């Protein structure tokens, strides 16, 4: 199975919402529980990063993932799930 199929876009958008509500706003975006989230100028594209892997979600839930190796992608997927499950 293609490793990028492990990315759950709806979950990522829930996490983005949680990070922007609960995170600390800095110059480069919102920081929360090891994630940094930001948007492009119009808010239609969101960026979620753990410092190693960058998930970019476009309009209509299309996405790309930039990572050096499968372990880095797995770390981001696991962190997204952990933050999504957390009660804040």
C-alpha positions as CSV (number, residue, x, y, z in Angstrom):
1,X,0.0,0.0,0.0
2,X,1.2,3.5,-0.8
3,X,2.3,5.0,2.5
4,X,0.6,8.3,1.6
5,X,-2.7,6.6,1.8
6,X,-2.2,6.5,5.5
7,X,-2.9,10.3,5.6
8,X,-6.5,11.0,6.7
9,X,-7.3,14.5,5.4
10,X,-10.4,14.9,7.5
11,X,-8.4,14.0,10.6
12,X,-5.7,16.4,9.5
13,X,-8.2,19.3,9.2
14,X,-9.6,18.5,12.6
15,X,-6.1,18.7,14.0
16,X,-5.5,21.9,12.2
17,X,-8.6,23.4,13.8
18,X,-7.5,22.2,17.2
19,X,-4.0,23.6,16.8
20,X,-5.2,27.0,15.7
21,X,-7.7,27.1,18.6
22,X,-5.3,25.9,21.3
23,X,-1.9,26.6,20.0
24,X,0.5,29.5,20.5
25,X,0.5,31.9,17.6
26,X,3.9,32.8,16.4
27,X,5.3,34.4,13.3
28,X,5.5,31.1,11.4
29,X,2.1,29.8,12.4
30,X,0.4,28.1,15.4
31,X,2.5,25.8,17.5
32,X,0.9,23.0,19.6
33,X,2.0,19.6,20.8
34,X,4.9,19.3,18.3
35,X,3.0,20.5,15.3
36,X,3.2,23.8,13.4
37,X,0.2,24.8,11.3
38,X,-0.3,27.7,8.9
39,X,-2.3,28.8,5.9
40,X,-1.7,30.5,2.6
41,X,-2.9,34.1,2.2
42,X,-6.5,33.2,1.4
43,X,-6.8,30.3,3.9
44,X,-7.7,27.7,1.2
45,X,-4.4,25.8,1.6
46,X,-3.3,24.6,5.0
47,X,0.2,23.4,6.1
48,X,0.8,21.0,8.9
49,X,4.4,20.1,9.9
50,X,6.2,18.3,12.7
51,X,9.5,19.8,11.7
52,X,10.5,16.9,9.5
53,X,7.4,16.2,7.3
54,X,5.1,18.8,5.7
55,X,1.5,18.0,4.9
56,X,-0.1,20.5,2.5
57,X,-3.9,20.2,2.2
58,X,-5.4,22.0,-0.8
59,X,-9.0,23.0,-1.7
60,X,-11.3,19.9,-2.2
61,X,-9.1,17.8,0.2
62,X,-6.3,17.2,-2.3
63,X,-3.0,17.0,-0.5
64,X,0.8,16.5,-0.9
65,X,3.3,15.3,1.6
66,X,7.0,16.2,1.7
67,X,9.2,13.8,3.6
68,X,12.7,12.3,3.4
69,X,11.7,8.7,4.3
70,X,8.7,6.6,5.2
71,X,9.6,6.8,9.0
72,X,9.2,10.6,9.0
73,X,5.8,10.3,7.3
74,X,4.8,7.7,9.8
75,X,5.8,10.0,12.7
76,X,3.6,12.8,11.4
77,X,0.6,10.4,10.8
78,X,1.0,9.1,14.4
79,X,1.3,12.6,15.8
80,X,-1.9,13.7,14.0
81,X,-3.8,10.7,15.4
82,X,-2.4,11.5,18.9
83,X,-3.4,15.2,18.8
84,X,-6.8,14.3,17.3
85,X,-7.5,11.9,20.2
86,X,-6.4,14.3,22.9
87,X,-9.0,15.9,25.1
88,X,-8.3,19.6,25.3
